[in-house]
Amino acid sequence: MLTEWFFLPRARLHRCARFLMISVVLATLALGAPPPDAGSAESPATLSTGVVPTMGISEVTEGALLFRAEQAGRFTPAPVLKTDVQIAVTGTIARATVRQEFTNPSTNKGDWLEGIYVFPLPDTAAVDHLRMRVGERIIEGQIKERAEAKKVYEQAKQQGQRTSLLDQERPNIFTTSVANIGPGEHITIEIEYQETVRYADEQFHLRFPMAVGQRYIPGTPVIIEGQAPAGSGTMWDTDRVPDASRITPPMQSPDHGSINPVSLSLTLHPGFPIDKVESSFHPIITIPDAEGGYHVTLRADAVPADRDFQLTWRPAPRTEPIATVFTEQNNGQTYAMLMLAPPTQHDEKAPRIPRDLTFIIDTSGSMAGPSIDQAKRALAAALPRLSMQDRVNIIQFSHTVRSLFTVPQPVTTMTIKQAIRYTEQLHADGGTEVLPALRQALKSPQDSSRLQQIILLTDGQVGNEEELFELLHQRVGTRRLFTIGIGSTPNSHLMRKAAEFGRGTFTYIGKVEEVEQQLARLFKKLERPVLGDITLDQAGWSGLEQYPAKIADLYEGEPIVLALKADALPSHAMLHGQVGTRPWSLPVSLNQAATQGGLSVYWARQKISSLMDEATKEGQAEVTKTSVIEVALAHHLVSQYTSLVAVDVTPARPADIPGTEQGQAMNLARAQNLGGLPKTAIGWQLQILLGLSALVLAAWLRGLRNAAV
């Protein structure tokens, strides 16, 4: 029937187009989503803390973010928020304090609000403190099991007390709930967390996430009659992502200006001479001090939270590998951090190991444009670098999965030509279904005589991380997995944890114009590992607990960091490994290790991460939960099963005046777009919309055909 469209008279074609547009608009309004705005010009991004009056669905004329108000059918924005970040870096440990100011913009006497804000933190962050400031009063948060903390929060909320709750939704996504914010009242929530600075490509990287990117949520919506969703997000919980409503904060269109202004300052004491300090995406002011450190601030007083802040600093050049150890004594236990960094110059005479190389390329709609173009050029340039002893395959994925070969094929002039032609024909369109692409890559048999490397390149945001982790846990085996995240807000938790499962590395590329250059550097690095099969000799240790238990291979520019706890440390430790096919070892002195605070928190965070990995095993969920709670309570850490709760014992809201819940909107992450149809996989609401429109149009065309007959 659809072929008849092309044979209609031009006048009828115009009527068809108008009819389809009207159908889309009406269906959109019926589903509660704004119609696309085809002609509005994008206004300059400005920091805004203004209040937008309530409105109804019928009043929407362009993309807008609306929240339920007490009056049925009316919507209003969430409380205004601003954020201040202070970070202190000493050696490889970063200690951060994040202050968030919640404001009830209402002037009505009875409008006592509950603010719910979804915010990102580094996926390696260990959150251990929560404070609530109300005027001059400071209320310190207490760590409790998640269910108990929620109960304390709800009880305080019902009694009219000011209270706040900090929950972890994912290792890199947290929510802060603040109840009983009075009309015009300001409440500041202060959290503290600790993380380890990342070292890659001969420089240190510190990233502070400022935006939660839009995530593709697979699965069928699960609606329980008479029960509201668990969160205030924009997506329903599904059978594959049961907490989707908690990790999909509303996004504000750039047309409405930027919300959540962020100020940031940082002190840096690396403990060694460095060449320079740079910010990848934000202009900064850097002032050295007399002690060899640096004071860093944003050049602007505040910036919109629409892309991550990243700071890098490079150590002075060196020609030898370095092993650094830091230690801390805490509650009768000894904690240590061991960092093994590769030399800056690689031995070109080192033997090469035969490789199976599988490239998994994201060709979803959000990769369209410079991202896919540069990725294609980098891959086409890397393919001829393979040797005759290697094997290769290319897998592309969007809403479908396509593979050049069933399994990696031997490198010949013919296969390389096929691979280059296949790469040149890649184009971006559709959704972000990573799971079946990984499953296809893991079908190839394992071979202990070869180095099997899988490279996953994507900019996608997905919410079904646990499905991916379960697959890797079951199937990755001895293969190595390397992940590459492109864009302003990649799902770093997914990418880093997936690489950790595969004993590989995660590469973050924030600037699209650098994709080709950084991919070329990574592909060259993967050709020849510096060290493989690395182990720490446990002789002489007493009660040693090491994380990660399996040590990744050592590559150029990618150090290895181990978190250790023991009853007592030996005077020396020994590292073993393989250089190609040759054995290697390195003695490490522990007697002269520098002391540094925070290592116990770092070790606890790494242990919790390892325990959560065990949760993917069948029958381990309850055992894992008990173990995680034990570690988190002992080290005062927020986890999936523990939360921080703070309660002001003085009631603020009169008991006879109910509170109102509202969600805090997020800025749309840089390079993402609300207008028009999304370029990634469509949500279930839009699928219904398009399906209804297609049915109506088909019925109308049939009527035209019958009338013509």
Stockholm file with secondary structure:
# STOCKHOLM 1.0

chainA/1-709         MLTEWFFLPRARLHRCARFLMISVVLATLALGAPPPDAGSAESPATLSTGVVPTMGISEVTEGALLFRAEQAGRFTPAPVLKTDVQIAVTGTIARATVRQEFTNPSTNKGDWLEGIYVFPLPDTAAVDHLRMRVGERIIEGQIKERAEAKKVYEQAKQQGQRTSLLDQERPNIFTTSVANIGPGEHITIEIEYQETVRYADEQFHLRFPMAVGQRYIPGTPVIIEGQAPAGSGTMWDTDRVPDASRITPPMQSPDHGSINPVSLSLTLHPGFPIDKVESSFHPIITIPDAEGGYHVTLRADAVPADRDFQLTWRPAPRTEPIATVFTEQNNGQTYAMLMLAPPTQHDEKAPRIPRDLTFIIDTSGSMAGPSIDQAKRALAAALPRLSMQDRVNIIQFSHTVRSLFTVPQPVTTMTIKQAIRYTEQLHADGGTEVLPALRQALKSPQDSSRLQQIILLTDGQVGNEEELFELLHQRVGTRRLFTIGIGSTPNSHLMRKAAEFGRGTFTYIGKVEEVEQQLARLFKKLERPVLGDITLDQAGWSGLEQYPAKIADLYEGEPIVLALKADALPSHAMLHGQVGTRPWSLPVSLNQAATQGGLSVYWARQKISSLMDEATKEGQAEVTKTSVIEVALAHHLVSQYTSLVAVDVTPARPADIPGTEQGQAMNLARAQNLGGLPKTAIGWQLQILLGLSALVLAAWLRGLRNAAV
#=GR chainA/1-709 SS CGGGGGGSCHHHHHHHHHHHHHHHHHHHHHTTCCCCCSSCCCCCCCBCCCCCCCBCGGGCCSCCCCEECSSTTCEECCCEEEEEEEEEEETTEEEEEEEEEEECCCCCTTCEEEEEEEEECCTTCEEEEEEEEETTEEEECEEEEHHHHHHHHHHHHHTTEEEEEEEEEETTEEEEEEEEECTTCEEEEEEEEEEECEEETTEEEEEECCCCCCCBCCSCBCCCTTCCCSSCSSSCCBSSCTTGGGSCCCEECGGGCBCSEEEEEEEEECSSCEEEEEESSSCEEEEECTTSCEEEEESSSCEESSSCEEEEEEECCCSSCEEEEEEEEETTEEEEEEEEECCSSCCTTSCCCCEEEEEEEECSGGGTTHHHHHHHHHHHHHGGGCCTTCEEEEEEESSSEEESSSSCEECCHHHHHHHHHHHHTCCCCSCCCHHHHHHHHTTSCCCTTSEEEEEEEECCCBSCHHHHHHHHHHHCTTCEEEEEEESSSCCHHHHHHHHHHTTCCEEEECCGGGHHHHHHHHHHHHTSCSBEEEEEECTTCBSCEEESSSCCCBBTTBCEEEEEEESBCCSEEEEEEEETTEEEEEEEECTTCEECTTHHHHHHHHHHHHHHHHTTSTTCHHHHHHHHHHHHHHHTCCCSSEEEEEEEEEECSCTTSCEEEEEECEECCTTCCCSSSCSSCCCHHHHHHHHHHHHHHHHHHHHHHHHHC
#=GC SS_cons         CGGGGGGSCHHHHHHHHHHHHHHHHHHHHHTTCCCCCSSCCCCCCCBCCCCCCCBCGGGCCSCCCCEECSSTTCEECCCEEEEEEEEEEETTEEEEEEEEEEECCCCCTTCEEEEEEEEECCTTCEEEEEEEEETTEEEECEEEEHHHHHHHHHHHHHTTEEEEEEEEEETTEEEEEEEEECTTCEEEEEEEEEEECEEETTEEEEEECCCCCCCBCCSCBCCCTTCCCSSCSSSCCBSSCTTGGGSCCCEECGGGCBCSEEEEEEEEECSSCEEEEEESSSCEEEEECTTSCEEEEESSSCEESSSCEEEEEEECCCSSCEEEEEEEEETTEEEEEEEEECCSSCCTTSCCCCEEEEEEEECSGGGTTHHHHHHHHHHHHHGGGCCTTCEEEEEEESSSEEESSSSCEECCHHHHHHHHHHHHTCCCCSCCCHHHHHHHHTTSCCCTTSEEEEEEEECCCBSCHHHHHHHHHHHCTTCEEEEEEESSSCCHHHHHHHHHHTTCCEEEECCGGGHHHHHHHHHHHHTSCSBEEEEEECTTCBSCEEESSSCCCBBTTBCEEEEEEESBCCSEEEEEEEETTEEEEEEEECTTCEECTTHHHHHHHHHHHHHHHHTTSTTCHHHHHHHHHHHHHHHTCCCSSEEEEEEEEEECSCTTSCEEEEEECEECCTTCCCSSSCSSCCCHHHHHHHHHHHHHHHHHHHHHHHHHC
//
